[in-house]
Amino acid sequence: MARFIVSVVEDNKAENIVLLDLRPDTIMADFFVLCNGNSDRQIRALSEYVREKVKEQYGKTPFSLEGTPESGWVLLDYGSVVVHVFAEEQRDYYDLQALWSKNASVLLSIQ
């Protein structure tokens, strides 16, 4: 499902897409998908595309949806996969990739 989500956000013009494998050391999720949108509008659209396409393909909806496009960070929690859609400045500020770098390996990075 994580790779499917990567393809969904890539097809919809997300930038700086990274797929982190958190296994086996993390109990919160197996994978993080991180990506950037260029505006509130694009962050909203990317989040909606992920929700629609995952529901169509896997019949799943997020367990939790946090944040707003206006805040610069939307999180969709599918249990084993957590999707983070950021504005660039929010992503730089929180720097999740560096935070998780000791426990995760980068499976995919699309600039």
C-alpha positions as CSV (number, residue, x, y, z in Angstrom):
1,M,0.0,0.0,0.0
2,A,2.9,2.4,0.7
3,R,4.2,2.1,-2.8
4,F,0.7,2.6,-4.2
5,I,0.4,5.8,-2.2
6,V,3.8,7.0,-3.5
7,S,2.5,6.5,-7.1
8,V,-0.7,8.4,-6.3
9,V,1.1,11.4,-4.9
10,E,3.6,11.3,-7.7
11,D,0.9,11.1,-10.4
12,N,-0.7,14.2,-8.8
13,K,2.5,16.3,-8.8
14,A,3.7,16.1,-5.2
15,E,7.3,17.0,-4.7
16,N,10.2,15.6,-2.7
17,I,8.5,12.2,-2.1
18,V,10.2,9.9,0.3
19,L,9.2,6.4,1.4
20,L,10.7,5.4,4.8
21,D,10.8,1.8,6.0
22,L,10.5,1.9,9.8
23,R,10.5,-1.9,10.3
24,P,11.3,-3.7,12.5
25,D,12.1,-1.2,15.3
26,T,8.9,0.9,15.4
27,I,5.5,-0.1,16.6
28,M,3.6,2.9,15.4
29,A,3.9,2.2,11.7
30,D,5.8,0.2,9.1
31,F,6.2,3.0,6.6
32,F,6.1,6.7,6.4
33,V,5.3,8.4,3.1
34,L,6.4,12.1,3.1
35,C,5.7,14.6,0.3
36,N,5.4,18.3,-0.4
37,G,2.6,20.3,-1.9
38,N,3.2,23.8,-3.2
39,S,0.1,25.4,-1.7
40,D,-2.8,24.8,0.7
41,R,-4.9,23.9,-2.3
42,Q,-2.4,21.3,-3.5
43,I,-2.0,19.9,0.0
44,R,-5.8,19.5,0.2
45,A,-5.9,17.9,-3.3
46,L,-3.1,15.4,-2.5
47,S,-4.7,14.4,0.7
48,E,-8.0,13.8,-1.0
49,Y,-6.4,11.9,-3.8
50,V,-4.8,9.5,-1.4
51,R,-8.0,9.0,0.5
52,E,-10.0,8.3,-2.7
53,K,-7.5,6.0,-4.3
54,V,-6.7,4.0,-1.2
55,K,-10.4,3.5,-0.6
56,E,-10.9,2.4,-4.2
57,Q,-7.9,0.1,-4.3
58,Y,-7.9,-1.3,-0.8
59,G,-11.3,-0.5,0.7
60,K,-9.6,1.4,3.6
61,T,-10.1,4.8,5.1
62,P,-7.6,6.5,7.4
63,F,-7.9,5.6,11.1
64,S,-7.0,9.2,11.8
65,L,-6.7,12.4,9.8
66,E,-4.8,15.2,11.5
67,G,-3.9,18.7,10.5
68,T,-5.2,21.0,7.8
69,P,-3.9,22.2,4.5
70,E,-3.8,25.7,6.0
71,S,-1.5,24.6,8.8
72,G,1.0,23.2,6.2
73,W,0.8,19.6,7.4
74,V,-1.8,16.9,6.8
75,L,-1.3,13.4,8.3
76,L,-3.3,10.4,7.1
77,D,-2.9,7.3,9.4
78,Y,-3.6,4.0,7.8
79,G,-2.1,1.9,10.6
80,S,0.9,0.3,8.9
81,V,1.4,3.3,6.6
82,V,1.3,7.0,7.7
83,V,1.2,9.6,5.0
84,H,2.5,13.2,5.7
85,V,1.7,15.9,3.2
86,F,3.6,19.0,3.9
87,A,4.2,22.6,2.8
88,E,8.0,22.9,2.3
89,E,8.6,25.2,5.3
90,Q,6.7,22.9,7.7
91,R,8.6,19.9,6.4
92,D,11.9,21.7,6.8
93,Y,10.9,22.8,10.3
94,Y,9.8,19.3,11.6
95,D,12.5,17.4,9.6
96,L,10.9,14.0,10.2
97,Q,13.3,12.3,7.8
98,A,16.3,13.3,10.0
99,L,14.4,12.5,13.2
100,W,13.7,9.0,12.0
101,S,17.0,8.4,10.1
102,K,18.5,6.2,12.9
103,N,15.4,3.9,12.8
104,A,14.4,4.0,9.2
105,S,15.8,3.3,5.8
106,V,14.9,5.2,2.7
107,L,13.3,2.9,0.2
108,L,12.5,5.5,-2.3
109,S,13.2,9.2,-2.9
110,I,11.7,11.2,-5.8
111,Q,12.8,14.8,-6.1
